[in-house]
């Protein structure tokens, strides 16, 4: 009986449409389609564009490597452009230098919840007639000049994975102002299957356990003593897990062809209702960290683009000191503060795609020098102050 009830919530199909409607209204676009992953959404957008083989796609080297694999799978050419050190987003001045007649698309990743400075990119779109895609995997709820990230471009992709602002145990959303993209995505996903109830339940359970264990009070009483005793690294840091080596594909892998279940859609709608409040909590904690760490030698705190609402999904501290980040992490964990390293592209991943990170000096320097410190929704203001002061002391100790 329980299995039949769970199966109903997985595959009835009614709530997914409701989630798409409330999500598109929140973002401020006419169309939204639920998708199994942001990368699948990108694949569907490229499918609609029907670009000639070898067309150039401008993209930051600093994003998730799976985006590069989608570009390659579509037989398109990624053209990497360096980032701005202050925001970690792609630099519009560098973008203009590489646009040519073969440039078809510009992908803008809003890093860590920091929206790109959209005006210069929209000017480039108008001047050169290129398509623009917003990668909002880390920026759900972020704003630029009063508008939601994801509402500016031809299309945008959102991720609802475990570590995102909305977490539905997988899945995402494709938003667009283009009816053609919407219809393409709707047709392509119509034949996708629902996740098996057992697999979905397992994913849900593991996510709930991870969520509980990484809350500050529980973490300090459970995982923290083990990590400190054995000098373990963060078990939830994706960079410390084995990566899938099969990063190239000629078509959509079967494991990507999953419809969002109604259970996931209901969870998504519930989280969307509280999204702005949670983002305000992250932003308030980030402001506390900024105030404490501002002026500390050898680091750079994350900046916000003028007119942008940076949600600080991750608080990325740039450590300029010539010291091991692991030494800093060991000091922090001794004082009950967890931290992470850069979980996105590094020089190693970029090399797989035939690019040398040294050609992008800001990315090369930044990608190996980031320390992600806690600022999440389960931290109180006192917790945030403790984290900031502890990080400040740890940085002083490694001088």
N, C-alpha and C positions, 0 to 999 in steps of 0.2 A: 504493500500500500504506500509506504513512504517513498519508494522508488518511483511509483506512478505519479505521486504528487510532485516530486522533484522534477520529473520529466516534463510535466505540464508547465512548470515555471521556466524550464529551459527552452521549450520549443513552441509555446502557444503563439507567440509572435505579435501580440497586441501592444505590449509596452514599448517595444523598440521604436515603433512609429511615434509614440508619445514623446519618447526621449529625444528623437531627432527634431521634433517640433519645438520643444522647449529649449533645446540647445541652440538651434539656428536663431531663435528669437533672442537668446542671451547674447550670442556673438554679433547679431545684427546683419545676417545674410539671408537671402531668400531660400537657400537649399542646404540640406545636410543629409548625409547618408552614414549610417553606422557601418563600421568596417572592422575586420579582425585585428588590424595593426596599422600604425601610421605608414609603415613602409609599403603595405599593400595599397593604401590610399594613394601614395605617390606613384606606384605602378599603374593604377587605373587612370590617374591624371595624364601620365605620359601616353597611355594607350589612346586616350581621346585626342591628344595633340597630334598623334600620328607623325612624329618628327622623322625626317630622313636619317638613315643610319649615319652615325658619326657627328650628328649635331652636337654643338657644345652647350654644356650645362654649367653655368657659373655657380660655385658653391664654396662655402668656407671649408677649410680643412678641419675646422674644429666643430664637429658634430658627431653623431653616432655613425660608426663605420658601415652599418647596414644600409644607410642612405646611398653610399657610394656603390654598394653592390646592386641596388635597384637600378641605378643609372647604367651600370655595366650590363645588367640583364636586359635592358631595353636597347642595347647596342648604341648607346650614346656616349659622349666623351665628357667626363668631369673636368672642369677647368677650375683649379683651386686658386683662391684669392686670399691674401693674408688678412688677419683680424686687427681690430683696434685694441690696444693693450688695456685701455680703461674700461671698455664694455665687454670684451671678449667676442663681440659680434663682427661680422664681415665689414670691412672698411669700404665705404662707397667710393672714396677717391681711388682706391686700387681697382675696384670693379670697372670703372669707366675706362681704365687703361687697357683692359683685355677684351672689351666688346668689339666684335667684328661681324662680318656678314653671316658667319656660320653660328653666331650666338643666338640661341633660341629661347633659353629659359634661365632665370635667376632664382635660386632657392635661398631664402632668408631664414636662418635658424635664430630664433629668439633665445639666446643662451641664458640658462639658469633662471628664467623668468624675466629677463631684461629684454624688452622689445627693441628691435632695431629702430634706428632713427629713420622713419619711413619716408619722409619727404624727399630726400635726395634719391632714394631708390625709385620712387614713383615718377620722379622727373626723368630718370634714365629709362624707365619703362615707356614713357610717352615719347621721349626723344628717339629711341632706337626701335620701338615696336616689339619689344621682347615680352614674353610671358613672365609672370612673377608668381612664385609659390611660397607661402609662409609655412615654415615648420614650427608649429606651436606645441610640440610635445612637452616642453618644459614651461610653457607660458600660458596655460589656461587661466583666464581671468586677468591677465596683464593688459594694460591699456596704453594707448598712445594718443595724446591730445584728445582725450575723452572718448575714443573709440576702442573697441575690443581688438586685441591682437587676433588676427585671423579673418578680419573683415576687409582688409585693404587690397588683397591680391586677387588674381584670377581664381585661386583656390588655396585652401589651407588644410593642414593635417594635424590632428590631435591624437595623443596617446593616453590611454587609461590603464597603464601598467601599474605595478605595485608601488613604485616610488614617485608616482605622479600626483598632481593636485586633485584629480578625480581618479580613483582606482577602482576598476570594475573587474579585476582579476583577468586582465587581457582586454583587447578591443581598443577601439578608438572612433574617431569621427572625421569625415571628410566634409568640409564646408566650402561653398562656392557661390559666386555671383553669376556663374555661367550655367544656363540650363542644360547645355550640351554635355558638360562634365557631369552634371547631376544624373542625366539620363544614362550616360555611359556607365557610371558607377552603379546605378540601380540595376541595369541589365546584367552587368558582370557579376554582381553579388547575389542575384536571384537564385541561382542554382547552388550556392554554397550550403554546406550542411551545418547543423547545430553540433556543438561540442557534446560528446557522450556525457550523460549525467554524472557518471562516476569520475571522469576526468575533471569535469568542472567542479565537482564537490571537493576533490583532492586539491585542486588549485586554490579554491576558496579557503579551505582549512589551513593550508600552508601559509597563505597570505595573512589570515587572521592571527595565526600564531606568531608570525614575524612582526606584525603590527603590535601585538601585545608585548612581546619580549623586548622590543626596542623602545618602548615608552620609558622615560627616564627612571622612574621609581623601580619598575620591574627589571629594567636593564641592570641597574646597580646591584640588585639582589640575586640575579640569576646569571646572565651572560658575563657581566663585568668581572666577577671573581675568577671565572675560568680564563678569560682573556688575559687578565693581569698575571695569574699564576703561571700561564704557559706562553706569555708574550704573543698571543694570537692576534691576527689581524681581523678586521671587521668581516663577519661571515656574510653580510648582506651587501658588501661592496662588489658590484658587477665586475670591476676590473680585476678582482682577486679570484674570479671564477674562470674555469676553462672556457675559452671561446670556441664557437662553432667554426671549424676551418673551411667548411663548404660555403664560401661567401659569394660565389658566382652561380647564377642560374640563368637558364634560357627562357623560362616561363614561370608562372606563379606556382610555387611548390604546393603540393596537396595539403600540407599541414597549415598553410596560410588560409585555406578556403573554409573559414569558420564564420558562421553568422553569430552576431551578438544575441545572447539569450535574453528572455524577458527578465530573468533574475538579475542579470548584469544591468539591464536597462533601468530597472527599478532602483538598484543601488546607485546608478549614475544620476538619476533624477534627484534622489535624496541628497547626494553629495553636491549636486549643482546648486540646490537651495541654500546650502551653507558655505558655498565656495568663497564668496566675497568676505565673509566673516573670518574664515580660515586664512585667507590671503592677508587680511589686515593683521592677523596675529603674527604671521611670519614677518611681515613688514615692520611691525612694532619691535619684534625681537631683533631683527636686522639693524634697526635704528639704534638699539641699545649697544649692539656689538660695534657699530660704526663709531659711536661716541666714545667707547672705551678704547678701541684700537686706533682711532684717528691719531696720526702723528707718531705712531710706533715705528722706529727705524727698521729698514730692511723688508718692509711689506707694503702692499697696496690694497686698501679695502675696496670692495666692489662699488662702482659708480653707477648712478642712474642717469639715463639720457634725459636732458631737459624736456619736460612735457610728457614723460613716460611714467607709467605706474609699474615699477619693478616689483614683482611678487616675491622675489628671493626664495623660489622653490628650493634652491641650494644657495648657501652662503659660501662663495668661492673666494678664498683669501690667496692673493698672489704673494708667495714668499720669495723675496729677491736675495735673501742671505745665501751665502755659499755654505750651506749646511744640509745634512740629510733630512728629508721630510720624515723619514722613519724615526730619527732621533727625537724629533718634535712629537710625533705620535706616541712614542713610548712614554715620554714625560706626561703627556695629556692623559693617557689611559691610567697611569699611576694615580692621577688626581680625578679619576672617574669622569673623564670627558672623552667620548669616542670621536673619531674623525675618519675621513675618507680621503683617498687620493683621487686624481682625475679619472672618472669612469668613462670618458669619451675617447676620441681619437688621440693617439700619440704618434710619434714618429714611426713606430713599428707598424701600426695599422696602415698609415699612409703609404709606406713603402710597398705594401702588398698591391696597391693600385698604381704602382709605377711612378710615384712622386717622392721627391726628396724634401723632407721637412725643412732643411736648411735654406731652401728657396723661399721659405715663408718665415722670416726670422722672428717675427713676433709670436706666431704660433709655436715655433720651435722652442722658444724660451718659455712661453707661458704653459704649454701643455705638460711640461715635466716639473712645474713649480707651483702647483695648486694644492691647497689644503682645504678640504670641505669640512666646515665645522657646524655644529648643531644650531639651528634656529627655528625648529619645527613647532607645530601647533601644540604639542604636549609640554612645551617648556613654559614655565611661568616667567614673569619679569625677573624675579630673583634668580631663577635658573639661568636665564640669558646673561645676567650680570656675572654670575659665577663662571660661565663658559668664557665670556670675554676676558675677565681678569685672569683666569687660568691660562688661556692662550697667550695673553700678554706676558705673564711670568715665564711660561715655557719658552717663548721667543727670546727673552732676556737670558735664560739659562744656557741656550745654545750659542751665545755670542763667543 
